[in-house]
Amino acid sequence: MKMLIAIIFSLPLMAQEVCISVPETLHYSIEYNGQRIGKALNIIEKATFEGKTVYKYLGVTDVVKQGRNIRDSVILYFDKDWTPIYQERYIKGMNLSLTTHYKDGKASVKLNLAGKEKSFTISYPQGAVDNEEILPFLRCIDVKKVGSGEIVDITPLGGQTVKIKWKYEGTAKMNDMEVARVLLKMPMKKVELFIKGGKVVKYFDKSSGLEMILQE
Amino acid sequence: MLPAAGIFILDGLILPLTFYLILRKSRYMKNIPFSTYLRLYIIGVVIFPILLPRKHLEYWLTTQSPSFLFVLLVVQMVNNIFEESGKAITLYAGAGKKGISTYSAALLLGLFSGMSYGIGEAFTLSVIGMKPVLNKVFGINLTLLFITWWWVLERFYSILIHTVMGGLVGVSLYFFKKSGYLKAFLLFVTALLYHEFVDGLIIYANFHQTSRFSSFVMNHMYDAILPILVLLGTAGILILFRKKEVRL
C-alpha cells in the first residue's frame, strides 16, 4: 500500500520522456520586428553516444545581427528523459566554440574565443534541461492539462542556470488554425509560444521583437 | 596573461599615478596630501565590488518586465543611482568635508574619485571574467568576457567616463554642502543621465539588433562611440572648469 501511494504521489515528479517521433526536421524563418534576418534548421534523431542509444539534436541558425553574419551550430546529445549528456557548439562570426559535458548535476564547460580558452562548471538540479532542449521539452508537456510550470534551463554559453516560468494562456488563431498559446517568462525575455500538433509553429520574443516561424 | 597585467598596471597604476601628478601641480590642490588621494583610490576600488551584488536586484527586475523601455529607464537607472552614489561615498569618505569645501577641490577630487571607482570596476569585472564561478556571487554574467587588449582599451575609456561622472558628483556634493540643493540635484541628475546615455546605447543595440545604428554602435565601439562619449563628457567637465575659472 505504502509503495502504491509513493508511486502515485511521485508520478507528477517523474521526468517526462521524449515524445517526438524521430527523425524530425524543422525549418524556421527568423524575423526581427517583421524583417527576415535569417533561418534555423532543427533536427532531432536517434544516435549512439559512448555506446548508448540516445537522442541527438542538431541546430543550425544563420542570422545577420548588428551587421555581422553569424552561423550558430549546436549538437546536443540527450537521454530519453531529457537529461543532457554532451554538447558541442560553434558560432562562426564570433569565432567562438564550446564543449559541455554533463554529469552528476555538473556541466563542465570549455569555452574558446579566438584561441583564448576558459573552463568552468555549472551546477544544476535534477530535471534541469539544456537551453537547446527547452522547446522540444515543452512540446512534450500537455500544457493545457498541466497549466503552468517551471523549467531550470542550463545555458553553458551564459555560464549559469536560468529559471523559466511557463504558463498556458489558452488558444489563438493562426492562419485559420487553432494553436495553443504558452507564455515563457525569464530574465530579459518574455516569450510567446504557439504550439500546434506537438510542434512550435511560432516563437515570439515580445521583449525584443524576435520571431521564429515554422516553415511547412 | 599580458592583457590582465595591462588592466592592473596601465589602467590601475599608470593612469591614476599620471592623474595624481597632474592634480598635485594645481594651485587648488596644494593642501591636499598624498594620503587623501590614496584613500580615495582605495575606497573607490573597494566600493565597486561592495555595491555590485545589486545586480541580483537588477536581474530580478528584468524578469518582471523585460521590455526595452523598462530595462532602459528603470533597471539601468537603478544601476546609475548605485554607481553615482558609490562615487559620492568615495569622495566623502576619502576626502571628508574638506574635500568638498571648495568648488575646485570638489570638482578635482570628484574626478579622482570617479576614476578610482572606474578602476575598481575594471579590476572587479576582470577578476569575474577570469573566474566565472563569481558570476553567482555578484549576479552578473561575464562568461564571455576574455581579458584581451581590447578589454584594456575599453576599460581605459570606461575609467575616463567614470572620471567625468565623478566630477559632476563632486560638484553636486559641493552645492549640497552649501545648501544649493537644486544645483546639487541637477548636477547629480546630469551624472545619472550621462551614465544613462552611455549604457543606453548598448541596451538599444541589444534590443534593436537589426538597426543600422545598432550595427554602427557595436562595430565602431572603440574607434568612434567610446571616444565620442569621452569627448562629450570632457566638454561637460570643461564647462564646469570655466564656471569658476578652475585651472589645472
Interface residues (C-beta under 8 A of the other chain):
Chain A: Y32 N33 Q35 I37 V64 K65 Q66 G67 R68 L96 L111 L113 A114 K116 K118 F120 T121 L157 G158 G159 Q160 K185 M186 P187 M188 K189 K190 K206 S207 S208
Chain B: Y59 T62 T63 S65 P66 S67 F68 V71 M130 P132 V133 N135 K136 N141 T143 L144 F146 T148 A205 N206 F207 H208 Q209 T210 R212 S214 S215 F216 V217 M218 N219
